[in-house]
Amino acid sequence: MKQPLVIAGPCSAESREQVLSTAQALAAGGIRIFRAGVWKPRTRPGGFEGVGSGAFPWLQEARALTGMQICTEVATPQHVEEALGAGMDLLWIGARTTANPFAVQELAEALKGVSVPVLVKNPINPDIELWCGAIERLSGAGVTRIGLIHRGFSSYTQKLYRNEPLWHIPIEMKRRYPDIRLFCDPSHMGGRRELVAPLAQQALDLMYDGLFVEAHCNPDGALSDAKQQLLPADLIALLRNLSVREEGSLPSDIASLRGEVDGIDEELLRLLARRQQITGEIGAYKVQHNMPVLQSDRYREIIEKRTQQGRLLDLDAAFVTAVMETIHKESIRRQLELVADAEKQ
């Protein structure tokens, strides 16, 4: 049974004590690669942006004490120079950087002739060609040890996850680059520590090669991304409870198709949530203007139009009708709740 490779550590290296305490706890649980951000790009100024190269001695000490390999994120050629000078065993490129071809090209030039592995996170937006472009730029510069980190994709809609998984995109990347290792970052994907375990399990079910997880000796006191970091002991327990499939038990083509199904289902849920939000706004208008909730002509129109559209898409008419009836029933229920609430006031 192939065990996933786990890379773990805090979002940011904050202090010597924090780095050493976290690294020792993780090493005791069998984790062999320690990650910590030295430079932290923040969406808005004023947040904790890392301590910079002053954190490298802490990482070096952690490696000496535990025997773990150490890695950090790089976003500029200067970062590459300083990280390599400090003896980092592995580097990763963040989602914001992957989204910028100019930045990736500069990093590729700085990494020419370097044998250190480089992991590339997916770009912020769901643009698979940008992700491919980053791989191609690094490969073109002679970087041969490349991996992928799937950390999810930003979305403007209401969502369960901090970054939507959209599993079909990394599955397609794995199809295009079958020899490149694929890691899942359930911490950034979920944004909350209670979502790390189910996301990690889903990644393993889709035959990912490893996990890239955030752990902190005092997660509630973390200076960045506190909600998504786990205590080392909790991470170790989580990893022990994950189910790892026997290699070959799920054919890669089936895993790819399941990944597409998962992505489509998640998109359907986002669209349904948006539709319900809009029908709620319509319901509020009806209440305000004393209009009846049920508009029979409109309901018939919806059923007829959607059934016709479904036929053009080779969908069974009865199936489309059943789906639309269920959706309409929920819309009516929500609008009736608005009426009831208004009458109580």
C-alpha positions in Angstrom: 0.0 0.0 0.0 1.5 3.3 -1.1 1.5 5.9 1.7 1.1 9.5 0.8 4.0 11.9 1.2 3.1 14.5 3.8 4.7 17.9 4.0 3.6 19.8 7.1 4.4 22.9 9.2 3.1 26.3 10.1 1.8 28.8 7.6 4.5 31.2 8.7 7.8 30.9 10.7 7.0 33.3 13.5 9.7 32.5 16.1 12.5 30.1 16.9 10.4 28.5 19.7 7.4 28.1 17.5 9.4 26.5 14.6 11.3 24.1 16.8 8.3 23.1 18.9 6.2 22.4 15.8 8.9 20.6 13.9 9.8 18.3 16.8 6.1 17.3 17.3 5.7 16.6 13.6 8.9 14.6 13.4 7.8 12.5 16.4 4.7 11.6 14.4 6.8 10.4 11.4 6.5 13.4 9.1 9.8 13.9 7.3 9.4 17.3 5.5 8.8 20.5 7.3 7.3 23.6 5.6 7.1 27.2 6.8 6.6 30.5 5.0 9.4 33.0 5.4 7.9 35.6 3.2 4.1 35.8 3.3 2.3 37.8 0.5 -0.9 39.2 2.0 -3.9 40.3 0.1 -3.9 43.7 1.9 -1.1 45.6 3.7 -0.9 45.6 7.5 -1.0 41.9 8.1 1.9 39.7 9.2 4.1 39.3 6.1 6.7 37.0 7.6 10.0 37.6 9.3 12.1 37.2 6.1 15.5 35.6 5.8 15.9 35.9 9.6 13.8 32.7 9.9 16.3 30.5 8.0 18.5 29.8 11.0 15.4 28.5 12.8 14.6 26.1 9.9 18.2 25.0 9.8 18.1 24.3 13.5 14.9 22.3 13.1 16.5 20.2 10.4 19.5 19.5 12.6 17.4 18.5 15.6 14.9 16.3 13.7 16.5 15.2 10.5 13.5 16.6 8.6 14.0 18.3 5.2 12.9 21.9 5.1 11.1 24.0 2.6 9.7 27.5 2.0 7.9 29.6 -0.6 9.7 31.8 -3.1 8.1 34.6 -5.1 11.1 36.5 -6.5 14.6 35.8 -7.8 16.0 37.3 -4.6 13.9 34.8 -2.6 15.4 32.0 -4.6 18.9 33.2 -4.0 18.4 33.6 -0.3 16.5 30.3 0.1 19.1 28.3 -1.8 21.9 30.1 0.1 20.3 28.9 3.3 20.2 25.3 2.1 16.5 24.8 1.6 15.8 21.2 0.5 12.6 22.1 -1.4 10.9 25.2 -2.7 7.3 26.0 -3.6 5.7 28.7 -5.7 2.5 30.2 -4.4 -0.8 30.7 -6.2 -0.5 34.4 -6.7 2.9 33.9 -8.3 1.8 31.1 -10.6 -0.9 33.5 -11.9 1.8 35.9 -13.2 3.8 34.5 -16.2 6.4 37.3 -15.9 7.1 36.3 -12.2 7.3 32.6 -13.1 9.7 33.3 -15.9 11.9 35.3 -13.5 11.9 32.4 -11.0 12.6 29.9 -13.8 15.7 31.9 -14.8 16.8 32.1 -11.2 16.4 28.3 -10.8 18.5 27.3 -13.8 20.8 24.5 -13.1 19.3 23.9 -9.6 18.5 20.3 -8.6 16.2 21.3 -5.7 12.6 20.1 -6.2 10.1 22.9 -6.9 6.3 22.5 -6.2 3.9 24.8 -8.1 0.6 25.7 -6.6 -2.4 26.2 -8.9 -3.1 29.8 -9.9 -5.8 31.6 -7.9 -8.3 31.5 -10.8 -9.3 28.2 -12.5 -7.1 28.7 -15.5 -5.4 25.4 -16.3 -3.3 26.8 -19.0 -1.6 29.2 -16.6 -0.7 26.2 -14.4 0.6 24.4 -17.4 2.5 27.5 -18.5 4.3 27.6 -15.1 5.4 24.0 -15.5 6.6 24.6 -19.1 8.6 27.7 -18.0 10.3 25.8 -15.3 11.0 22.8 -17.5 12.3 25.1 -20.2 14.8 26.5 -17.7 16.1 23.0 -16.9 14.2 22.4 -13.7 13.6 18.7 -13.7 12.2 18.0 -10.2 8.7 19.6 -10.4 5.6 18.9 -8.4 2.0 20.3 -8.3 0.1 21.5 -5.3 -3.7 21.7 -5.6 -4.9 24.4 -3.1 -8.2 25.2 -4.7 -9.5 28.2 -6.6 -11.0 31.6 -5.6 -14.6 32.2 -6.3 -16.8 35.3 -5.8 -19.9 33.3 -5.0 -21.1 32.1 -1.6 -19.1 29.0 -0.7 -18.3 26.3 1.8 -14.6 26.3 1.1 -12.1 29.1 1.3 -11.0 28.0 -2.2 -13.2 25.8 -4.3 -11.6 22.4 -5.0 -12.7 22.0 -8.6 -11.2 18.5 -8.6 -11.5 18.1 -12.4 -8.7 20.6 -13.0 -5.9 18.9 -11.0 -7.1 15.5 -12.4 -6.7 16.9 -15.9 -3.2 18.2 -14.9 -2.3 14.7 -13.7 -3.5 13.3 -17.1 -1.3 15.8 -18.9 1.7 15.3 -16.7 1.4 11.7 -15.4 5.0 11.6 -14.1 4.7 14.8 -11.9 3.7 14.3 -8.3 0.4 15.8 -7.3 -0.2 17.1 -3.7 -3.4 18.4 -2.1 -3.3 21.4 0.2 -6.5 20.9 2.2 -5.6 23.7 4.6 -5.9 26.5 2.1 -8.7 24.7 0.2 -11.0 24.4 3.3 -9.9 27.5 5.2 -11.2 25.8 8.4 -9.5 23.0 10.3 -12.6 20.9 10.5 -12.6 20.6 6.7 -9.0 19.4 6.4 -9.7 15.7 7.1 -12.6 15.2 4.5 -10.7 17.1 1.8 -7.5 15.1 2.5 -9.5 11.9 2.3 -11.1 12.9 -1.0 -7.6 13.7 -2.4 -6.4 10.3 -1.5 -9.5 8.7 -3.0 -8.5 10.4 -6.2 -5.0 8.9 -6.0 -3.0 12.1 -5.1 0.6 11.5 -4.3 0.7 13.5 -1.1 -0.6 16.2 1.2 0.7 19.7 1.9 -0.8 20.6 5.3 -0.5 23.4 7.8 0.2 22.6 11.5 1.2 25.0 14.3 2.1 24.4 18.0 -0.5 27.1 19.0 -2.9 27.5 16.0 -5.3 29.8 17.7 -2.4 32.2 18.3 -1.0 32.0 14.8 -0.1 35.3 13.1 -1.5 34.1 9.8 -4.3 31.7 8.7 -5.1 30.7 12.3 -8.4 29.0 11.5 -7.0 26.4 9.1 -4.0 25.2 11.0 -4.0 22.1 13.1 -2.1 21.1 16.3 0.6 18.6 15.3 -1.0 15.9 17.4 -4.3 16.5 15.7 -2.7 16.3 12.3 -0.9 13.0 13.2 -4.2 11.5 14.4 -6.0 12.7 11.3 -3.3 11.1 9.0 -3.7 7.8 10.9 -7.4 7.8 10.3 -7.2 8.4 6.6 -7.9 5.4 4.3 -5.3 4.8 1.6 -6.4 2.8 -1.4 -4.4 -0.2 -2.6 -2.5 1.0 -5.6 -4.3 0.1 -8.8 -7.7 -0.4 -7.0 -9.1 2.6 -8.8 -8.1 2.9 -12.5 -6.8 6.3 -13.4 -9.5 6.9 -16.1 -12.2 6.2 -13.5 -10.5 8.5 -11.0 -10.4 11.2 -13.7 -14.1 10.9 -14.5 -15.0 10.9 -10.8 -13.0 14.1 -10.4 -15.0 15.7 -13.2 -18.2 14.6 -11.6 -17.2 16.1 -8.3 -16.3 19.3 -9.9 -19.6 19.5 -11.8 -21.5 18.7 -8.6 -19.8 21.5 -6.8 -20.6 23.9 -9.6 -24.2 22.8 -9.5 -24.4 23.5 -5.8 -23.0 27.0 -6.3 -25.5 27.7 -9.0 -28.4 26.4 -6.9 -27.3 28.6 -4.0 -27.2 31.6 -6.4 -30.6 30.7 -7.8 -32.1 30.5 -4.3 -30.6 33.8 -3.4 -32.2 35.4 -6.4 -35.6 33.8 -5.7 -35.3 35.1 -2.2 -34.9 38.6 -3.5 -38.0 38.1 -5.7 -39.9 36.8 -2.7 -38.9 39.9 -0.7 -40.3 42.1 -3.6 -43.5 40.1 -3.6 -44.0 40.7 0.1 -43.2 44.4 -0.2 -45.8 44.8 -3.0 -48.4 42.4 -1.6 -48.1 40.0 -4.5 -49.0 36.2 -4.3 -46.1 33.9 -3.9 -47.2 31.3 -6.5 -47.3 32.7 -10.1 -48.9 29.7 -11.9 -48.2 31.1 -15.4 -44.6 31.7 -14.6 -44.2 28.1 -13.2 -45.7 26.6 -16.4 -43.4 28.7 -18.5 -40.4 27.5 -16.6 -41.3 23.8 -16.9 -42.0 24.1 -20.6 -38.9 26.0 -21.5 -36.5 23.9 -19.4 -38.0 20.7 -20.8 -37.4 22.0 -24.3 -33.9 23.0 -23.5 -33.3 19.7 -21.9 -34.3 17.8 -25.0 -31.8 19.8 -27.0 -29.1 18.6 -24.5 -30.3 15.0 -24.8 -31.8 15.0 -21.3 -34.9 13.0 -20.5 -38.0 15.3 -20.2 -39.3 13.5 -17.1 -35.9 13.9 -15.4 -35.8 17.7 -16.2 -39.3 18.2 -15.0 -38.6 16.4 -11.7 -35.5 18.5 -11.1 -37.3 21.8 -11.9 -40.3 20.8 -9.7 -38.0 20.1 -6.8 -36.2 23.4 -7.3 -39.4 25.3 -7.6 -40.9 23.7 -4.5 -37.9 24.8 -2.5 -38.2 28.4 -3.9 -41.9 28.5 -2.9 -41.0 27.2 0.6 -38.5 30.0 1.1 -40.8 32.7 -0.2 -43.6 31.5 2.1 -41.2 31.8 5.0 -40.6 35.4 4.0 -44.3 36.0 4.0 -44.7 34.4 7.5 -41.8 36.5 8.9 -43.4 39.6 7.5 -46.7 38.9 9.0 -45.1 38.4 12.5 -43.7 41.9 12.4 
